[in-house]
Amino acid sequence: MVKASSEVEACPECDSANVYRRITAGPDQKDYRCGVCGETFAEPVTRAPKYSGKS
Ligand SMILES: [Zn+2]
């Protein structure tokens, strides 16, 4: 088994890796926020980094 150690955290809505941890989030708030679409979520999805496409 190959461990995917190079995975990045991504937004579950738009798949952007531009997600931020909200350290000031309260107990009833989501911990992460997407910097692209503004979605908030408790846990980001993980995927392999994207190298293709627009640069
Ligand atoms: Zn997003």
mmCIF file of the protein (N, C-alpha, C, O) and its ligand, coordinates in Angstrom:
data_MODEL
# 
_entry.id   MODEL 
# 
loop_
_entity.id 
_entity.type 
_entity.pdbx_number_of_molecules 
1 polymer     1 
2 non-polymer 1 
# 
_entity_poly.entity_id                      1 
_entity_poly.type                           'polypeptide(L)' 
_entity_poly.nstd_linkage                   no 
_entity_poly.nstd_monomer                   no 
_entity_poly.pdbx_seq_one_letter_code       MVKASSEVEACPECDSANVYRRITAGPDQKDYRCGVCGETFAEPVTRAPKYSGKS 
_entity_poly.pdbx_seq_one_letter_code_can   MVKASSEVEACPECDSANVYRRITAGPDQKDYRCGVCGETFAEPVTRAPKYSGKS 
_entity_poly.pdbx_strand_id                 A 
# 
loop_
_entity_poly_seq.entity_id 
_entity_poly_seq.num 
_entity_poly_seq.mon_id 
_entity_poly_seq.hetero 
1 1  MET n 
1 2  VAL n 
1 3  LYS n 
1 4  ALA n 
1 5  SER n 
1 6  SER n 
1 7  GLU n 
1 8  VAL n 
1 9  GLU n 
1 10 ALA n 
1 11 CYS n 
1 12 PRO n 
1 13 GLU n 
1 14 CYS n 
1 15 ASP n 
1 16 SER n 
1 17 ALA n 
1 18 ASN n 
1 19 VAL n 
1 20 TYR n 
1 21 ARG n 
1 22 ARG n 
1 23 ILE n 
1 24 THR n 
1 25 ALA n 
1 26 GLY n 
1 27 PRO n 
1 28 ASP n 
1 29 GLN n 
1 30 LYS n 
1 31 ASP n 
1 32 TYR n 
1 33 ARG n 
1 34 CYS n 
1 35 GLY n 
1 36 VAL n 
1 37 CYS n 
1 38 GLY n 
1 39 GLU n 
1 40 THR n 
1 41 PHE n 
1 42 ALA n 
1 43 GLU n 
1 44 PRO n 
1 45 VAL n 
1 46 THR n 
1 47 ARG n 
1 48 ALA n 
1 49 PRO n 
1 50 LYS n 
1 51 TYR n 
1 52 SER n 
1 53 GLY n 
1 54 LYS n 
1 55 SER n 
# 
loop_
_struct_asym.id 
_struct_asym.entity_id 
A 1 
B 2 
# 
loop_
_chem_comp.id 
_chem_comp.type 
_chem_comp.mon_nstd_flag 
ALA 'L-peptide linking' y 
ARG 'L-peptide linking' y 
ASN 'L-peptide linking' y 
ASP 'L-peptide linking' y 
CYS 'L-peptide linking' y 
GLN 'L-peptide linking' y 
GLU 'L-peptide linking' y 
GLY 'peptide linking'   y 
ILE 'L-peptide linking' y 
LYS 'L-peptide linking' y 
MET 'L-peptide linking' y 
PHE 'L-peptide linking' y 
PRO 'L-peptide linking' y 
SER 'L-peptide linking' y 
THR 'L-peptide linking' y 
TYR 'L-peptide linking' y 
VAL 'L-peptide linking' y 
ZN  non-polymer         . 
# 
_pdbx_entity_nonpoly.entity_id   2 
_pdbx_entity_nonpoly.name        ? 
_pdbx_entity_nonpoly.comp_id     ZN 
# 
_pdbx_nonpoly_scheme.asym_id         B 
_pdbx_nonpoly_scheme.entity_id       2 
_pdbx_nonpoly_scheme.mon_id          ZN 
_pdbx_nonpoly_scheme.ndb_seq_num     1 
_pdbx_nonpoly_scheme.pdb_seq_num     101 
_pdbx_nonpoly_scheme.auth_seq_num    101 
_pdbx_nonpoly_scheme.pdb_mon_id      ZN 
_pdbx_nonpoly_scheme.auth_mon_id     ZN 
_pdbx_nonpoly_scheme.pdb_strand_id   A 
_pdbx_nonpoly_scheme.pdb_ins_code    . 
# 
loop_
_atom_site.group_PDB 
_atom_site.id 
_atom_site.type_symbol 
_atom_site.label_atom_id 
_atom_site.label_alt_id 
_atom_site.label_comp_id 
_atom_site.label_asym_id 
_atom_site.label_entity_id 
_atom_site.label_seq_id 
_atom_site.pdbx_PDB_ins_code 
_atom_site.Cartn_x 
_atom_site.Cartn_y 
_atom_site.Cartn_z 
_atom_site.occupancy 
_atom_site.B_iso_or_equiv 
_atom_site.pdbx_formal_charge 
_atom_site.auth_seq_id 
_atom_site.auth_comp_id 
_atom_site.auth_asym_id 
_atom_site.auth_atom_id 
_atom_site.pdbx_PDB_model_num 
ATOM   1   N  N  . MET A 1 1  ? 0.834   -1.205 0.000   1.00 0.00 ? 1   MET A N  1 
ATOM   2   C  CA . MET A 1 1  ? 0.000   0.000  0.000   1.00 0.00 ? 1   MET A CA 1 
ATOM   3   C  C  . MET A 1 1  ? 0.864   1.248  0.000   1.00 0.00 ? 1   MET A C  1 
ATOM   4   O  O  . MET A 1 1  ? 1.822   1.367  0.763   1.00 0.00 ? 1   MET A O  1 
ATOM   5   N  N  . VAL A 1 2  ? 0.509   2.153  -0.855  1.00 0.00 ? 2   VAL A N  1 
ATOM   6   C  CA . VAL A 1 2  ? 1.239   3.415  -0.907  1.00 0.00 ? 2   VAL A CA 1 
ATOM   7   C  C  . VAL A 1 2  ? 0.492   4.453  -0.080  1.00 0.00 ? 2   VAL A C  1 
ATOM   8   O  O  . VAL A 1 2  ? -0.682  4.735  -0.319  1.00 0.00 ? 2   VAL A O  1 
ATOM   9   N  N  . LYS A 1 3  ? 1.179   5.001  0.872   1.00 0.00 ? 3   LYS A N  1 
ATOM   10  C  CA . LYS A 1 3  ? 0.558   6.017  1.700   1.00 0.00 ? 3   LYS A CA 1 
ATOM   11  C  C  . LYS A 1 3  ? 0.527   7.347  0.965   1.00 0.00 ? 3   LYS A C  1 
ATOM   12  O  O  . LYS A 1 3  ? 1.561   7.841  0.516   1.00 0.00 ? 3   LYS A O  1 
ATOM   13  N  N  . ALA A 1 4  ? -0.644  7.914  0.847   1.00 0.00 ? 4   ALA A N  1 
ATOM   14  C  CA . ALA A 1 4  ? -0.788  9.179  0.119   1.00 0.00 ? 4   ALA A CA 1 
ATOM   15  C  C  . ALA A 1 4  ? -0.439  10.346 1.031   1.00 0.00 ? 4   ALA A C  1 
ATOM   16  O  O  . ALA A 1 4  ? -1.312  11.058 1.526   1.00 0.00 ? 4   ALA A O  1 
ATOM   17  N  N  . SER A 1 5  ? 0.845   10.517 1.236   1.00 0.00 ? 5   SER A N  1 
ATOM   18  C  CA . SER A 1 5  ? 1.284   11.553 2.168   1.00 0.00 ? 5   SER A CA 1 
ATOM   19  C  C  . SER A 1 5  ? 1.255   12.945 1.563   1.00 0.00 ? 5   SER A C  1 
ATOM   20  O  O  . SER A 1 5  ? 1.379   13.946 2.270   1.00 0.00 ? 5   SER A O  1 
ATOM   21  N  N  . SER A 1 6  ? 1.090   12.998 0.245   1.00 0.00 ? 6   SER A N  1 
ATOM   22  C  CA . SER A 1 6  ? 1.157   14.293 -0.423  1.00 0.00 ? 6   SER A CA 1 
ATOM   23  C  C  . SER A 1 6  ? -0.231  14.863 -0.716  1.00 0.00 ? 6   SER A C  1 
ATOM   24  O  O  . SER A 1 6  ? -0.363  15.824 -1.474  1.00 0.00 ? 6   SER A O  1 
ATOM   25  N  N  . GLU A 1 7  ? -1.250  14.278 -0.124  1.00 0.00 ? 7   GLU A N  1 
ATOM   26  C  CA . GLU A 1 7  ? -2.598  14.779 -0.378  1.00 0.00 ? 7   GLU A CA 1 
ATOM   27  C  C  . GLU A 1 7  ? -2.780  16.171 0.196   1.00 0.00 ? 7   GLU A C  1 
ATOM   28  O  O  . GLU A 1 7  ? -2.154  16.546 1.187   1.00 0.00 ? 7   GLU A O  1 
ATOM   29  N  N  . VAL A 1 8  ? -3.644  16.915 -0.445  1.00 0.00 ? 8   VAL A N  1 
ATOM   30  C  CA . VAL A 1 8  ? -3.942  18.257 0.022   1.00 0.00 ? 8   VAL A CA 1 
ATOM   31  C  C  . VAL A 1 8  ? -5.390  18.317 0.507   1.00 0.00 ? 8   VAL A C  1 
ATOM   32  O  O  . VAL A 1 8  ? -6.230  17.516 0.097   1.00 0.00 ? 8   VAL A O  1 
ATOM   33  N  N  . GLU A 1 9  ? -5.662  19.268 1.375   1.00 0.00 ? 9   GLU A N  1 
ATOM   34  C  CA . GLU A 1 9  ? -7.027  19.468 1.839   1.00 0.00 ? 9   GLU A CA 1 
ATOM   35  C  C  . GLU A 1 9  ? -7.771  20.320 0.821   1.00 0.00 ? 9   GLU A C  1 
ATOM   36  O  O  . GLU A 1 9  ? -7.239  21.314 0.326   1.00 0.00 ? 9   GLU A O  1 
ATOM   37  N  N  . ALA A 1 10 ? -8.996  19.931 0.515   1.00 0.00 ? 10  ALA A N  1 
ATOM   38  C  CA . ALA A 1 10 ? -9.735  20.643 -0.516  1.00 0.00 ? 10  ALA A CA 1 
ATOM   39  C  C  . ALA A 1 10 ? -11.188 20.868 -0.094  1.00 0.00 ? 10  ALA A C  1 
ATOM   40  O  O  . ALA A 1 10 ? -11.718 20.184 0.782   1.00 0.00 ? 10  ALA A O  1 
ATOM   41  N  N  . CYS A 1 11 ? -11.808 21.846 -0.745  1.00 0.00 ? 11  CYS A N  1 
ATOM   42  C  CA . CYS A 1 11 ? -13.209 22.174 -0.481  1.00 0.00 ? 11  CYS A CA 1 
ATOM   43  C  C  . CYS A 1 11 ? -14.121 21.077 -1.045  1.00 0.00 ? 11  CYS A C  1 
ATOM   44  O  O  . CYS A 1 11 ? -13.954 20.680 -2.199  1.00 0.00 ? 11  CYS A O  1 
ATOM   45  N  N  . PRO A 1 12 ? -15.077 20.583 -0.257  1.00 0.00 ? 12  PRO A N  1 
ATOM   46  C  CA . PRO A 1 12 ? -15.999 19.557 -0.750  1.00 0.00 ? 12  PRO A CA 1 
ATOM   47  C  C  . PRO A 1 12 ? -16.987 20.097 -1.774  1.00 0.00 ? 12  PRO A C  1 
ATOM   48  O  O  . PRO A 1 12 ? -17.619 19.319 -2.489  1.00 0.00 ? 12  PRO A O  1 
ATOM   49  N  N  . GLU A 1 13 ? -17.127 21.405 -1.856  1.00 0.00 ? 13  GLU A N  1 
ATOM   50  C  CA . GLU A 1 13 ? -18.077 22.003 -2.793  1.00 0.00 ? 13  GLU A CA 1 
ATOM   51  C  C  . GLU A 1 13 ? -17.456 22.285 -4.160  1.00 0.00 ? 13  GLU A C  1 
ATOM   52  O  O  . GLU A 1 13 ? -18.012 21.900 -5.189  1.00 0.00 ? 13  GLU A O  1 
ATOM   53  N  N  . CYS A 1 14 ? -16.311 22.954 -4.170  1.00 0.00 ? 14  CYS A N  1 
ATOM   54  C  CA . CYS A 1 14 ? -15.732 23.381 -5.442  1.00 0.00 ? 14  CYS A CA 1 
ATOM   55  C  C  . CYS A 1 14 ? -14.393 22.716 -5.745  1.00 0.00 ? 14  CYS A C  1 
ATOM   56  O  O  . CYS A 1 14 ? -13.802 22.951 -6.799  1.00 0.00 ? 14  CYS A O  1 
ATOM   57  N  N  . ASP A 1 15 ? -13.918 21.886 -4.821  1.00 0.00 ? 15  ASP A N  1 
ATOM   58  C  CA . ASP A 1 15 ? -12.689 21.124 -5.033  1.00 0.00 ? 15  ASP A CA 1 
ATOM   59  C  C  . ASP A 1 15 ? -11.439 21.983 -5.026  1.00 0.00 ? 15  ASP A C  1 
ATOM   60  O  O  . ASP A 1 15 ? -10.375 21.530 -5.447  1.00 0.00 ? 15  ASP A O  1 
ATOM   61  N  N  . SER A 1 16 ? -11.551 23.195 -4.563  1.00 0.00 ? 16  SER A N  1 
ATOM   62  C  CA . SER A 1 16 ? -10.373 24.050 -4.463  1.00 0.00 ? 16  SER A CA 1 
ATOM   63  C  C  . SER A 1 16 ? -9.550  23.684 -3.232  1.00 0.00 ? 16  SER A C  1 
ATOM   64  O  O  . SER A 1 16 ? -10.096 23.334 -2.186  1.00 0.00 ? 16  SER A O  1 
ATOM   65  N  N  . ALA A 1 17 ? -8.247  23.768 -3.371  1.00 0.00 ? 17  ALA A N  1 
ATOM   66  C  CA . ALA A 1 17 ? -7.364  23.507 -2.233  1.00 0.00 ? 17  ALA A CA 1 
ATOM   67  C  C  . ALA A 1 17 ? -7.159  24.751 -1.379  1.00 0.00 ? 17  ALA A C  1 
ATOM   68  O  O  . ALA A 1 17 ? -6.385  24.743 -0.422  1.00 0.00 ? 17  ALA A O  1 
ATOM   69  N  N  . ASN A 1 18 ? -7.857  25.808 -1.735  1.00 0.00 ? 18  ASN A N  1 
ATOM   70  C  CA . ASN A 1 18 ? -7.709  27.068 -1.034  1.00 0.00 ? 18  ASN A CA 1 
ATOM   71  C  C  . ASN A 1 18 ? -8.650  27.118 0.175   1.00 0.00 ? 18  ASN A C  1 
ATOM   72  O  O  . ASN A 1 18 ? -9.568  27.937 0.223   1.00 0.00 ? 18  ASN A O  1 
ATOM   73  N  N  . VAL A 1 19 ? -8.411  26.241 1.140   1.00 0.00 ? 19  VAL A N  1 
ATOM   74  C  CA . VAL A 1 19 ? -9.247  26.174 2.327   1.00 0.00 ? 19  VAL A CA 1 
ATOM   75  C  C  . VAL A 1 19 ? -8.457  26.640 3.543   1.00 0.00 ? 19  VAL A C  1 
ATOM   76  O  O  . VAL A 1 19 ? -7.238  26.477 3.609   1.00 0.00 ? 19  VAL A O  1 
ATOM   77  N  N  . TYR A 1 20 ? -9.167  27.220 4.503   1.00 0.00 ? 20  TYR A N  1 
ATOM   78  C  CA . TYR A 1 20 ? -8.520  27.774 5.680   1.00 0.00 ? 20  TYR A CA 1 
ATOM   79  C  C  . TYR A 1 20 ? -9.129  27.191 6.947   1.00 0.00 ? 20  TYR A C  1 
ATOM   80  O  O  . TYR A 1 20 ? -10.335 26.955 7.019   1.00 0.00 ? 20  TYR A O  1 
ATOM   81  N  N  . ARG A 1 21 ? -8.292  26.965 7.931   1.00 0.00 ? 21  ARG A N  1 
ATOM   82  C  CA . ARG A 1 21 ? -8.754  26.501 9.221   1.00 0.00 ? 21  ARG A CA 1 
ATOM   83  C  C  . ARG A 1 21 ? -9.222  27.714 10.030  1.00 0.00 ? 21  ARG A C  1 
ATOM   84  O  O  . ARG A 1 21 ? -8.489  28.691 10.184  1.00 0.00 ? 21  ARG A O  1 
ATOM   85  N  N  . ARG A 1 22 ? -10.448 27.636 10.541  1.00 0.00 ? 22  ARG A N  1 
ATOM   86  C  CA . ARG A 1 22 ? -10.994 28.755 11.309  1.00 0.00 ? 22  ARG A CA 1 
ATOM   87  C  C  . ARG A 1 22 ? -10.741 28.491 12.782  1.00 0.00 ? 22  ARG A C  1 
ATOM   88  O  O  . ARG A 1 22 ? -11.550 27.856 13.458  1.00 0.00 ? 22  ARG A O  1 
ATOM   89  N  N  . ILE A 1 23 ? -9.625  28.977 13.269  1.00 0.00 ? 23  ILE A N  1 
ATOM   90  C  CA . ILE A 1 23 ? -9.230  28.682 14.643  1.00 0.00 ? 23  ILE A CA 1 
ATOM   91  C  C  . ILE A 1 23 ? -10.115 29.386 15.652  1.00 0.00 ? 23  ILE A C  1 
ATOM   92  O  O  . ILE A 1 23 ? -10.127 29.030 16.830  1.00 0.00 ? 23  ILE A O  1 
ATOM   93  N  N  . THR A 1 24 ? -10.853 30.379 15.195  1.00 0.00 ? 24  THR A N  1 
ATOM   94  C  CA . THR A 1 24 ? -11.715 31.119 16.109  1.00 0.00 ? 24  THR A CA 1 
ATOM   95  C  C  . THR A 1 24 ? -13.152 30.610 16.082  1.00 0.00 ? 24  THR A C  1 
ATOM   96  O  O  . THR A 1 24 ? -14.036 31.185 16.717  1.00 0.00 ? 24  THR A O  1 
ATOM   97  N  N  . ALA A 1 25 ? -13.374 29.536 15.349  1.00 0.00 ? 25  ALA A N  1 
ATOM   98  C  CA . ALA A 1 25 ? -14.721 29.000 15.216  1.00 0.00 ? 25  ALA A CA 1 
ATOM   99  C  C  . ALA A 1 25 ? -15.240 28.498 16.562  1.00 0.00 ? 25  ALA A C  1 
ATOM   100 O  O  . ALA A 1 25 ? -14.504 27.879 17.330  1.00 0.00 ? 25  ALA A O  1 
ATOM   101 N  N  . GLY A 1 26 ? -16.491 28.768 16.831  1.00 0.00 ? 26  GLY A N  1 
ATOM   102 C  CA . GLY A 1 26 ? -17.122 28.313 18.053  1.00 0.00 ? 26  GLY A CA 1 
ATOM   103 C  C  . GLY A 1 26 ? -17.517 26.847 17.956  1.00 0.00 ? 26  GLY A C  1 
ATOM   104 O  O  . GLY A 1 26 ? -17.327 26.221 16.913  1.00 0.00 ? 26  GLY A O  1 
ATOM   105 N  N  . PRO A 1 27 ? -18.069 26.292 19.040  1.00 0.00 ? 27  PRO A N  1 
ATOM   106 C  CA . PRO A 1 27 ? -18.428 24.876 19.060  1.00 0.00 ? 27  PRO A CA 1 
ATOM   107 C  C  . PRO A 1 27 ? -19.549 24.519 18.086  1.00 0.00 ? 27  PRO A C  1 
ATOM   108 O  O  . PRO A 1 27 ? -19.675 23.361 17.688  1.00 0.00 ? 27  PRO A O  1 
ATOM   109 N  N  . ASP A 1 28 ? -20.348 25.482 17.706  1.00 0.00 ? 28  ASP A N  1 
ATOM   110 C  CA . ASP A 1 28 ? -21.452 25.219 16.786  1.00 0.00 ? 28  ASP A CA 1 
ATOM   111 C  C  . ASP A 1 28 ? -21.126 25.636 15.356  1.00 0.00 ? 28  ASP A C  1 
ATOM   112 O  O  . ASP A 1 28 ? -21.989 25.606 14.478  1.00 0.00 ? 28  ASP A O  1 
ATOM   113 N  N  . GLN A 1 29 ? -19.882 26.023 15.132  1.00 0.00 ? 29  GLN A N  1 
ATOM   114 C  CA . GLN A 1 29 ? -19.495 26.478 13.802  1.00 0.00 ? 29  GLN A CA 1 
ATOM   115 C  C  . GLN A 1 29 ? -18.593 25.463 13.120  1.00 0.00 ? 29  GLN A C  1 
ATOM   116 O  O  . GLN A 1 29 ? -17.964 24.626 13.768  1.00 0.00 ? 29  GLN A O  1 
ATOM   117 N  N  . LYS A 1 30 ? -18.547 25.556 11.822  1.00 0.00 ? 30  LYS A N  1 
ATOM   118 C  CA . LYS A 1 30 ? -17.666 24.683 11.057  1.00 0.00 ? 30  LYS A CA 1 
ATOM   119 C  C  . LYS A 1 30 ? -16.233 25.172 11.199  1.00 0.00 ? 30  LYS A C  1 
ATOM   120 O  O  . LYS A 1 30 ? -15.993 26.371 11.343  1.00 0.00 ? 30  LYS A O  1 
ATOM   121 N  N  . ASP A 1 31 ? -15.292 24.255 11.157  1.00 0.00 ? 31  ASP A N  1 
ATOM   122 C  CA . ASP A 1 31 ? -13.899 24.600 11.411  1.00 0.00 ? 31  ASP A CA 1 
ATOM   123 C  C  . ASP A 1 31 ? -13.147 25.106 10.196  1.00 0.00 ? 31  ASP A C  1 
ATOM   124 O  O  . ASP A 1 31 ? -12.113 25.761 10.328  1.00 0.00 ? 31  ASP A O  1 
ATOM   125 N  N  . TYR A 1 32 ? -13.659 24.808 9.020   1.00 0.00 ? 32  TYR A N  1 
ATOM   126 C  CA . TYR A 1 32 ? -12.933 25.191 7.805   1.00 0.00 ? 32  TYR A CA 1 
ATOM   127 C  C  . TYR A 1 32 ? -13.786 26.086 6.919   1.00 0.00 ? 32  TYR A C  1 
ATOM   128 O  O  . TYR A 1 32 ? -15.014 26.009 6.913   1.00 0.00 ? 32  TYR A O  1 
ATOM   129 N  N  . ARG A 1 33 ? -13.098 26.930 6.176   1.00 0.00 ? 33  ARG A N  1 
ATOM   130 C  CA . ARG A 1 33 ? -13.784 27.792 5.225   1.00 0.00 ? 33  ARG A CA 1 
ATOM   131 C  C  . ARG A 1 33 ? -13.024 27.783 3.906   1.00 0.00 ? 33  ARG A C  1 
ATOM   132 O  O  . ARG A 1 33 ? -11.793 27.788 3.875   1.00 0.00 ? 33  ARG A O  1 
ATOM   133 N  N  . CYS A 1 34 ? -13.781 27.769 2.827   1.00 0.00 ? 34  CYS A N  1 
ATOM   134 C  CA . CYS A 1 34 ? -13.179 27.794 1.499   1.00 0.00 ? 34  CYS A CA 1 
ATOM   135 C  C  . CYS A 1 34 ? -12.903 29.235 1.085   1.00 0.00 ? 34  CYS A C  1 
ATOM   136 O  O  . CYS A 1 34 ? -13.762 30.104 1.231   1.00 0.00 ? 34  CYS A O  1 
ATOM   137 N  N  . GLY A 1 35 ? -11.709 29.484 0.572   1.00 0.00 ? 35  GLY A N  1 
ATOM   138 C  CA . GLY A 1 35 ? -11.347 30.828 0.146   1.00 0.00 ? 35  GLY A CA 1 
ATOM   139 C  C  . GLY A 1 35 ? -11.864 31.165 -1.241  1.00 0.00 ? 35  GLY A C  1 
ATOM   140 O  O  . GLY A 1 35 ? -11.722 32.302 -1.692  1.00 0.00 ? 35  GLY A O  1 
ATOM   141 N  N  . VAL A 1 36 ? -12.459 30.203 -1.923  1.00 0.00 ? 36  VAL A N  1 
ATOM   142 C  CA . VAL A 1 36 ? -12.932 30.430 -3.284  1.00 0.00 ? 36  VAL A CA 1 
ATOM   143 C  C  . VAL A 1 36 ? -14.442 30.626 -3.312  1.00 0.00 ? 36  VAL A C  1 
ATOM   144 O  O  . VAL A 1 36 ? -14.926 31.641 -3.813  1.00 0.00 ? 36  VAL A O  1 
ATOM   145 N  N  . CYS A 1 37 ? -15.188 29.664 -2.776  1.00 0.00 ? 37  CYS A N  1 
ATOM   146 C  CA . CYS A 1 37 ? -16.646 29.751 -2.861  1.00 0.00 ? 37  CYS A CA 1 
ATOM   147 C  C  . CYS A 1 37 ? -17.269 30.173 -1.533  1.00 0.00 ? 37  CYS A C  1 
ATOM   148 O  O  . CYS A 1 37 ? -18.466 30.452 -1.477  1.00 0.00 ? 37  CYS A O  1 
ATOM   149 N  N  . GLY A 1 38 ? -16.466 30.224 -0.455  1.00 0.00 ? 38  GLY A N  1 
ATOM   150 C  CA . GLY A 1 38 ? -16.973 30.681 0.816   1.00 0.00 ? 38  GLY A CA 1 
ATOM   151 C  C  . GLY A 1 38 ? -17.709 29.628 1.615   1.00 0.00 ? 38  GLY A C  1 
ATOM   152 O  O  . GLY A 1 38 ? -18.278 29.938 2.661   1.00 0.00 ? 38  GLY A O  1 
ATOM   153 N  N  . GLU A 1 39 ? -17.711 28.399 1.151   1.00 0.00 ? 39  GLU A N  1 
ATOM   154 C  CA . GLU A 1 39 ? -18.383 27.316 1.856   1.00 0.00 ? 39  GLU A CA 1 
ATOM   155 C  C  . GLU A 1 39 ? -17.677 27.022 3.176   1.00 0.00 ? 39  GLU A C  1 
ATOM   156 O  O  . GLU A 1 39 ? -16.450 27.065 3.258   1.00 0.00 ? 39  GLU A O  1 
ATOM   157 N  N  . THR A 1 40 ? -18.461 26.724 4.204   1.00 0.00 ? 40  THR A N  1 
ATOM   158 C  CA . THR A 1 40 ? -17.861 26.305 5.462   1.00 0.00 ? 40  THR A CA 1 
ATOM   159 C  C  . THR A 1 40 ? -18.172 24.841 5.699   1.00 0.00 ? 40  THR A C  1 
ATOM   160 O  O  . THR A 1 40 ? -19.248 24.360 5.344   1.00 0.00 ? 40  THR A O  1 
ATOM   161 N  N  . PHE A 1 41 ? -17.226 24.133 6.299   1.00 0.00 ? 41  PHE A N  1 
ATOM   162 C  CA . PHE A 1 41 ? -17.393 22.699 6.501   1.00 0.00 ? 41  PHE A CA 1 
ATOM   163 C  C  . PHE A 1 41 ? -16.544 22.235 7.668   1.00 0.00 ? 41  PHE A C  1 
ATOM   164 O  O  . PHE A 1 41 ? -15.545 22.862 8.017   1.00 0.00 ? 41  PHE A O  1 
ATOM   165 N  N  . ALA A 1 42 ? -16.958 21.122 8.269   1.00 0.00 ? 42  ALA A N  1 
ATOM   166 C  CA . ALA A 1 42 ? -16.261 20.623 9.444   1.00 0.00 ? 42  ALA A CA 1 
ATOM   167 C  C  . ALA A 1 42 ? -14.936 19.959 9.088   1.00 0.00 ? 42  ALA A C  1 
ATOM   168 O  O  . ALA A 1 42 ? -13.943 20.097 9.802   1.00 0.00 ? 42  ALA A O  1 
ATOM   169 N  N  . GLU A 1 43 ? -14.940 19.239 7.977   1.00 0.00 ? 43  GLU A N  1 
ATOM   170 C  CA . GLU A 1 43 ? -13.727 18.549 7.549   1.00 0.00 ? 43  GLU A CA 1 
ATOM   171 C  C  . GLU A 1 43 ? -13.556 18.710 6.049   1.00 0.00 ? 43  GLU A C  1 
ATOM   172 O  O  . GLU A 1 43 ? -14.500 18.480 5.294   1.00 0.00 ? 43  GLU A O  1 
ATOM   173 N  N  . PRO A 1 44 ? -12.372 19.100 5.604   1.00 0.00 ? 44  PRO A N  1 
ATOM   174 C  CA . PRO A 1 44 ? -12.124 19.185 4.165   1.00 0.00 ? 44  PRO A CA 1 
ATOM   175 C  C  . PRO A 1 44 ? -11.928 17.800 3.567   1.00 0.00 ? 44  PRO A C  1 
ATOM   176 O  O  . PRO A 1 44 ? -11.589 16.850 4.272   1.00 0.00 ? 44  PRO A O  1 
ATOM   177 N  N  . VAL A 1 45 ? -12.137 17.699 2.304   1.00 0.00 ? 45  VAL A N  1 
ATOM   178 C  CA . VAL A 1 45 ? -11.818 16.454 1.629   1.00 0.00 ? 45  VAL A CA 1 
ATOM   179 C  C  . VAL A 1 45 ? -10.329 16.447 1.310   1.00 0.00 ? 45  VAL A C  1 
ATOM   180 O  O  . VAL A 1 45 ? -9.698  17.502 1.249   1.00 0.00 ? 45  VAL A O  1 
ATOM   181 N  N  . THR A 1 46 ? -9.779  15.277 1.110   1.00 0.00 ? 46  THR A N  1 
ATOM   182 C  CA . THR A 1 46 ? -8.369  15.189 0.743   1.00 0.00 ? 46  THR A CA 1 
ATOM   183 C  C  . THR A 1 46 ? -8.255  14.551 -0.630  1.00 0.00 ? 46  THR A C  1 
ATOM   184 O  O  . THR A 1 46 ? -8.993  13.625 -0.966  1.00 0.00 ? 46  THR A O  1 
ATOM   185 N  N  . ARG A 1 47 ? -7.344  15.048 -1.394  1.00 0.00 ? 47  ARG A N  1 
ATOM   186 C  CA . ARG A 1 47 ? -7.119  14.522 -2.741  1.00 0.00 ? 47  ARG A CA 1 
ATOM   187 C  C  . ARG A 1 47 ? -5.678  14.785 -3.134  1.00 0.00 ? 47  ARG A C  1 
ATOM   188 O  O  . ARG A 1 47 ? -4.951  15.511 -2.456  1.00 0.00 ? 47  ARG A O  1 
ATOM   189 N  N  . ALA A 1 48 ? -5.286  14.185 -4.230  1.00 0.00 ? 48  ALA A N  1 
ATOM   190 C  CA . ALA A 1 48 ? -3.933  14.437 -4.737  1.00 0.00 ? 48  ALA A CA 1 
ATOM   191 C  C  . ALA A 1 48 ? -3.872  15.840 -5.315  1.00 0.00 ? 48  ALA A C  1 
ATOM   192 O  O  . ALA A 1 48 ? -4.853  16.323 -5.882  1.00 0.00 ? 48  ALA A O  1 
ATOM   193 N  N  . PRO A 1 49 ? -2.728  16.497 -5.176  1.00 0.00 ? 49  PRO A N  1 
ATOM   194 C  CA . PRO A 1 49 ? -2.572  17.834 -5.756  1.00 0.00 ? 49  PRO A CA 1 
ATOM   195 C  C  . PRO A 1 49 ? -2.767  17.812 -7.261  1.00 0.00 ? 49  PRO A C  1 
ATOM   196 O  O  . PRO A 1 49 ? -2.444  16.829 -7.929  1.00 0.00 ? 49  PRO A O  1 
ATOM   197 N  N  . LYS A 1 50 ? -3.288  18.882 -7.775  1.00 0.00 ? 50  LYS A N  1 
ATOM   198 C  CA . LYS A 1 50 ? -3.497  18.990 -9.217  1.00 0.00 ? 50  LYS A CA 1 
ATOM   199 C  C  . LYS A 1 50 ? -2.346  19.785 -9.837  1.00 0.00 ? 50  LYS A C  1 
ATOM   200 O  O  . LYS A 1 50 ? -1.998  20.873 -9.377  1.00 0.00 ? 50  LYS A O  1 
ATOM   201 N  N  . TYR A 1 51 ? -1.779  19.222 -10.871 1.00 0.00 ? 51  TYR A N  1 
ATOM   202 C  CA . TYR A 1 51 ? -0.674  19.907 -11.544 1.00 0.00 ? 51  TYR A CA 1 
ATOM   203 C  C  . TYR A 1 51 ? -1.050  20.302 -12.960 1.00 0.00 ? 51  TYR A C  1 
ATOM   204 O  O  . TYR A 1 51 ? -0.412  21.169 -13.556 1.00 0.00 ? 51  TYR A O  1 
ATOM   205 N  N  . SER A 1 52 ? -2.073  19.677 -13.497 1.00 0.00 ? 52  SER A N  1 
ATOM   206 C  CA . SER A 1 52 ? -2.479  19.980 -14.859 1.00 0.00 ? 52  SER A CA 1 
ATOM   207 C  C  . SER A 1 52 ? -3.478  21.124 -14.891 1.00 0.00 ? 52  SER A C  1 
ATOM   208 O  O  . SER A 1 52 ? -3.896  21.611 -13.841 1.00 0.00 ? 52  SER A O  1 
ATOM   209 N  N  . GLY A 1 53 ? -3.865  21.558 -16.089 1.00 0.00 ? 53  GLY A N  1 
ATOM   210 C  CA . GLY A 1 53 ? -4.818  22.626 -16.197 1.00 0.00 ? 53  GLY A CA 1 
ATOM   211 C  C  . GLY A 1 53 ? -4.149  23.989 -16.184 1.00 0.00 ? 53  GLY A C  1 
ATOM   212 O  O  . GLY A 1 53 ? -2.956  24.116 -16.459 1.00 0.00 ? 53  GLY A O  1 
ATOM   213 N  N  . LYS A 1 54 ? -4.932  24.998 -15.862 1.00 0.00 ? 54  LYS A N  1 
ATOM   214 C  CA . LYS A 1 54 ? -4.401  26.351 -15.858 1.00 0.00 ? 54  LYS A CA 1 
ATOM   215 C  C  . LYS A 1 54 ? -3.325  26.541 -14.812 1.00 0.00 ? 54  LYS A C  1 
ATOM   216 O  O  . LYS A 1 54 ? -3.400  25.927 -13.748 1.00 0.00 ? 54  LYS A O  1 
ATOM   217 N  N  . SER A 1 55 ? -2.339  27.359 -15.071 1.00 0.00 ? 55  SER A N  1 
ATOM   218 C  CA . SER A 1 55 ? -1.241  27.531 -14.159 1.00 0.00 ? 55  SER A CA 1 
ATOM   219 C  C  . SER A 1 55 ? -1.119  28.934 -13.683 1.00 0.00 ? 55  SER A C  1 
ATOM   220 O  O  . SER A 1 55 ? -0.225  29.243 -12.895 1.00 0.00 ? 55  SER A O  1 
HETATM 221 ZN ZN . ZN  B 2 .  ? -15.150 25.960 -2.284  1.00 0.00 2 101 ZN  A ZN 1 
# 
